[in-house]
């Protein structure tokens, strides 16, 4: 619970700032602002310290330090991501925000999308004495992705996966994860395009990324469910797209009567916009484009409509849960949490910029423990 995390942060603050017996604590509204949590969360956290005899509330006066809590050891979270330059900066920001609120530290490492480096960096984080790990394993590169996840069970510290799920888990698999509900995001994008009258919708996708398989599955399921006319030559995936290949794809769309394209990746979508215009196609009048990731989509010309995973929220929830596991141990049950992304409607699809049904805040759609 957040209140327990804030209580731990208060214990750490009492120690760090050398508060003496009788020191008046900041007001609960001040603490709520300091830790970026609600007032009720702070009240519960202070209540924990009251129950421990660490602080006392004095009616009409405030809350005062009554005894010194045991000096807490600063928790240390290890974070391993595939990249620190694309997609994950906001996830890292969410992790650091939760860690700071709890008085914990973060050690960041990148696997650079390499399996061997992932293993090496995991060892380095453990050697640095981390109390728990937040991991984004390169399951897309593993010969046996489930075996790769199973090997994590032997880690000597608690861990939580971010944006990854066990692909074929046993019923008693103990893995906890916090991830985007990518299928829901793709459906929202495709539903929006069909609501605008598009029936010939291409897919410019990627291969061998961490989310390539589920994004492709989402496109195929949505296309079948929403009555999209199949244009096989417009459904293409590559490990990497060159500028020349995207130019050829744009020309194919023009010749095949494709009026909209769903792109897995902002950068490829931005490149598609440029080539479409150079071929005399108007965006969105002749070709509507929607991207997945929303990392640089707003900087497209025109700005790209995009599926926006709740990256910072995912990082925050993963860190908060890991801190609970560190504090309370294995009595905390495993958590599998998915957050629904939102569709941010911009100029590249011709839809309203105020589509309330799509521009909603992300929230959990499935959680099991």
N, C-alpha and C positions, 0 to 999 in steps of 0.2 A: 504494500500500500504506500501511497505517496506520503502519508502522515508519518510512517515509520522511517522513511528516507529523510524527511525533514527533521525528525527527532534526532537521528544520527548526525545530521549536519549541525544541529544546535550543540550537541555534545562536543563535536569537533571544534566548533567556534568558541565555546567556553574555554577549551584547552588552548587553542591557538592565540586567543586574545588575552589570556591570563586574567579572566574575570575572577574577582574575589567574592567571598561570601557576602551577601547583602547587595551585590550589584543588581541594579534594575535592568531587566531585559528590554530591548526595543519593544514597542507596541506590536500587537498582533497584526494590524494593517501594515506596519513597517516590515515585519518579517515576511508577510505574504508577498510584498513587492520585492523584497530582497531575494526570495527563493522562487519567484515567478509561479506561485501556486495560489489557490483560493484561500479565503479567510477561514473556512471550515477546516481545511486541511491543516492550517497552522494551529487552530484551536485543538484539534485532536493530537497534534504533535506535542504541543505544550502540555496537554493532559497526560501524555505518556510520561513526561519528565516530572509532572506533579505526582503521579502514582509511584514513581521511583524515589521520591523525596528529594530530587535534585533542585526543584524550584517550588515556590509557593505563590499562590495568587492572593493579593490583598485587595479586598473590595474597595473600589474607588481610587486605588493607588497604582496598581500595576502588578507585574510579575517579577519576583526577586530570586536570586540564586541562594538556595538554602544549604546546599552541600556540593562538593566537587564530584562530578561523575568520574568513573575510571577513565584514565587517559586513553582515548581511542587511537588505534593505529590507523593511519591514513590508508584507505582502500585504494587499490590500483587496478584499473581496468585495461586489459590489452585489447586493441582493436585492429583487426586485419581485414583490409578491403582490397579488391582487385586494382583499384585506381584511386588516386587522390585528386584527379583533375577533371573527371567527367562522372556525372550522376551522383557520386558518393560524397562530395563536399557538404551537401545539406544533411545527409545522414550523419556524417561526422559532427556537424554543428549540433544536431539534436542530442547525440551521445554526450558531447562535452557539456551541453547545458544541464542535462540530468546529473552528470557526474559532479559538476560544480555545485549544484544545489545540495548534493549529498556530502560535500566536502571530500570527494574522491578525486584521484588523478587519472589521467589517460595517457597510455603509450600507444602511439599510432604506427602501423606498419602497412606496407603495400606488397602484394604478391606480384604485381605487374602482369596479371593474367598468366602466371607460370606456375605449374604444379610443384616443380622442384623448389622454387623460391617460397611458395606458400608453406611447405613443410619446414624450410629453414627459418622463415620469419616466425612461425609458431613456436619453434624451439627457443628462439631469441627472446620472445615475449615471456615465455615460461622462465627462462634463465634470469630475466629481470625481476622476477618475483611477483608477477601479476596475480591478483586474487581471483580473477575470472576473465573470460574471453568472449568478445563479440566477433563472430567470424562470418565472412562471406566466402565460402569455399568455392574453388573452381570446378564445380561438378560437371560443367559442360566440357571440360577437358579430360576428365577421368574416364578410363576404360570401363570401370564399373562404378557409377556414381553412388549407388547405395552402399557398396563396400567402403567407399571413401567416407561416407557419413558414419557408417558403423565403426570405423577406426577412431572416430572422434570420441566414442564412448570411453576410451581408455585414457583420455586426458585427465590429469591430476587435479584440475580445477573446474568449477562450473562454467558452462558456456551456453551461448544463445546464438542461433543462426539469424542472419539478417538477409532478407530477399532471396532466401534459398529454403527449400523444403526437402525432406527425404523423399526420393522418387518412388521407392517401393518399400516402405517401412513395414516391419513386423507389427502386429497389433499392440505389443508392449514396448514399442520404440520410445525411449525416454527423451528424444530430441525436442527441445523447445525452439520455436522460431517466431519471428515477426516479419511479415512480408506483405507486399502489395497484392491485392486480388486482381492480377493482370487480366484475366478473362473478362471481368466486369468492366475494366477500362476499355478494352478493345470493343466490347459490345456497345458501350456508350458512344464511342466514336462512329462505329458503323451504323448504329441506329440514327444518329444525328445526320449522317450523310444521306441515308435513305429517306429520312423525313424531309430533306430538301429536294427530293425527287431523283436522286442518283440511283441508277440500277446497274451501271457498268463501272464497277469500282475495282481498281487494280491494287496490288499489294507489292510494295518495294521493301523487301525484308532482308534480314541478316541471318547468317549461319554461325553456329558455334559461339554465340554470346550466352551469357548466363540466363537470359530470358527469351532467347530466340524461339525455342520450341513451344513455350506456352503462348507467346504472342502470335505465332503462326497458327497454332490450334484455335486461338480465339478468333482470328480472321476467318478461318475455314468454317467454324461453327456459326459465327454470325452471318456470314455470307449465305450459308444454307438456310438458316432460320429466317432471314429477312428478305429472301427472294432476290438476291443479287444475281444478275445475269453472268454466267461464267465466261471469262475471257482468259483462257489458259496462258496465253503469251504475256499477259499483264500481271501474272502472279509469279514473281521471280525473287529468289534469295541468293545472296552471295556472302562469302566471308568478308570481303571488302568490295566497295563500289568505287570505281574510278570515275572521274569526270566524264570521260568518253562513254563509259557504259551507261551513266545516267542520262547523258544526252541522247543516246540511242533509245533508251527506255522512254523518254519523253516523246521522241518522234514516233515510236510504236503506239503510244497512247493516242496521239493525234490521228494516226492512220487507222486505229482499231475502234475509234469512237468511245474510248474510255473517258469518262467525264469527271472522275474523282480517283484519288490514290490515297491509300493509307500507308504511311511510311513508318517502319520501325527504326526510329532514330532521327533526331532533329537535324543533324548535320547533313544527312542524305536528303532530307526533305528540303532544306534550304538550297542545296545544290539543284534539286529538281525544279524549284521555283525559277531559278535563274535560267536554266536551259529551256524551260517551257516558254518563258518570255522571249528568249532569243529566237525561238522557232515560230514566233508570232501568236502564241497562245496567251489568252488573257486569264489571269488568276483573280477571282474564282470563276469568271463567266464561262471560260472554256474548260478549265481544269481546276477542280477544288482539291485541296491537299490538307490532310490531317496527319500530324506526327505523334509519335509516342516518345515520352520522356520529359518534355517540357524543360529542357536544360538551357537551350539557347533559342527556343522557338519564337519568343517575343521579338527577337532581333531579325527575323526573316523579313523579306520585302516582297509581298505584304507580310505582316505578322502572322505566324502560323497558329491555327487552332491546334491544340495538343492535349493529349492525355497526360495529366500531371500526377504521378505517384506522390503520396504524402511522405516524402523522404525524411524530413526533419522529425515528424511524428514517429516514424518507424524507429529512428535512432533513439529518440527519447524513451519510448516504451521498452525497447530492448535493454537499454542501460538501467532503467528503473527495475525491470524484472530481474536482471542479473544481480543487481545490488541486493534484492530480496533473497535470492538464492545464496549469495555470499553470506549474508547476515544470518539467515535462518536455516540454511543447509537443505538437505534433500527432503525435509518435510514439506517444502513448498512443491506442489505438483507441477509437472511439465505444463507449459503453455504453448498453444498453437494459435496465433492471432493473425488474421488477415485484415488489411485496411483497404477500403474501396477508394480508388483514385477518382479524381474529378476531371471532367472535360472542360478545359478553358477555351471558350469560343472566341476566336479572333477573326481577322479579315480573310484568311486564306480559304475559307469554305463558303463564304457568303452568307453565313447564318447571323442571327442577332448576337450582338455582344452582351446581351442581357438575358441569355437563356437560363433562367433560374433553375430549371430542372437539371441542368448540367453543371452550372457553376456553383455547386454546393461544396461545403467543406467536407474533407474526407473523414470517414468514421469507420469503426470496426464493423465488418459484416459477418465474421465468423470467429468464434473463439471457443476453444475447447481446452480442458485441462485434464 
